Amino acid sequence: MSARPSDLPELLRAPELRRFARFLLVGVSNTLIAIVLYGLLVSLALDPVLASAAGFLAGALNGYRLNRSWTFRGASGGAETAARYVVVQGIGLALNAAGIWFTVRHAGLPRMAGEAVILPAVTVTTFLLSRRWVFHAPEAI
């Protein structure tokens, strides 16, 4: 289930770089969806916490759909794959929260700097878990 440090060199191969680039683009689209929905819902007077949760959920659903069909083409689907995706999203969220807690609260970095420091590690971790455990993508792209 877990990503191994030895998996990192695999990312440096051209096919994996293309796959990783698609993963990053999907992440950008997830973020845009979350922000737009959040803004819309807050403007309609929905509680910001609920609006944020709805935005996160919409982005995560988009990510599942696009990562399964585009990033990891030919990947398996179904309830088991969706459940593994939810677990990986939870791991990413927990790693991000722990990283922000450490970099901002204990290392004294400004909030945005803390996010900039932790985001690459969380992104690589969720990519490797998605690649190896969630989607079981084929070797050829």
N, C-alpha and C positions, 0 to 999 in steps of 0.2 A: 504494500500500500504506500509506503513512504518513498519520497524521492531520495536518492543516494547522492553523495557528493560526486561519485564517479559519473553520474548522469550529466553533469554540467558540460564536459567536453563535447557531448553529443549535440548540445545546442549550437556549437560552433560550426557544424557541418552546414553546407548551403541549404539542403532541403529543410533542415530543422530551423535555420534562420528564417526561411520563408514562412514556415508554420508559426514560429514565434511572432513574426511581424503581423500575421493575421490575428493571432491571439491578442496582441496589443491593440490592433484596430477594433476588434470586438470590445475590448475593455473601454476604449474611448467612446464607442457608441453606447455602451451600458451607462457610462458616466453621464453622457449627454441626456439620455432618456431619464435617468434618475433626477438630474438637475431640473430639466424642463417640467417633469411631472411634479416635482416638489414645488417649484415656483407657481405652477398653475393651481395646485391644491391649496397652498398657503394663501394665494390671492382670492380663493373662494372661501377663506376663513376656516379651513381645516387646521386642526392642531398641528404645529410644526413636527412633533415627534411622529404622529401618524402619517403626515405627509412624507416625511423622510423614509419611514418604513415602506410606504407604498412605492416611492421612487426606487428604493433599493430592490424591492421585489420585482418591479417592472424591468429594471436593468438586469437582474439575475436571470429572469425568464428569457430575455433577449439574448443574454450570453449563452445560456444553455442551447437555445435554438441555433444560433449562429456558429458556436463552437462545434456542435455536433454535425452540422451540415456543411460547414465551410472550413473551419480551422483544422478539424480532425475528420476529414472527408471519409465516408465509409464506416464511421464509427458505429458501434452498436448503440441501441437506444432502449427505450422501455423504462419501466418503473425502477429497476435496479440501477440503471445508469443515472437516472434522475436523482435517486437517493444518494448515490456516490457524489454527484455534482453538488448537492446540498451540503454534504459533509465537507467537501473541499472548500466551498464558499464559507462555511463556518470556520474552518481552519484558517483561511485567509483573513477573515474578519478578526479572529482572536490574535493572530500574529501581528496584524496591523495595530490593534488596540494595545497589545503588550509593547510593541515597538514604540508607539507614540508615548505610552506611559513612561517608558525608560528614557527616550531621547528628550522629551519635553520636561517631564517632572524631575528626572534624576540627573540627566546630562546638561540640562539648562538650555537646550536649543530652542529657538523660536518655533512656534507651531508649524509653520510651513516648512521650515528647515528640517524639523523632525519627520514630517511626512515625506519630504524629498529623500531623506536618508533611508527610511524603512521601506518605501514603496518598491524599489527594485528587488529587494530580497523577497518580499511577499509575492510580487508578480512572477518571479522565476519559480518560487516554490509552488504556486498554484498552477503554473504551466506544467511543471514536471509531474505533479500529481494528476492533473487532467490528462496528460499524455500517457502516463503509465498505468493509471488506475481507473479513471472515470471513463474515458472513451476508447481505450485500447486501439488507438489509431494504427492503420497499416503503415508499413515502412515506406512505401512509395507515395510520393505526393503527386 
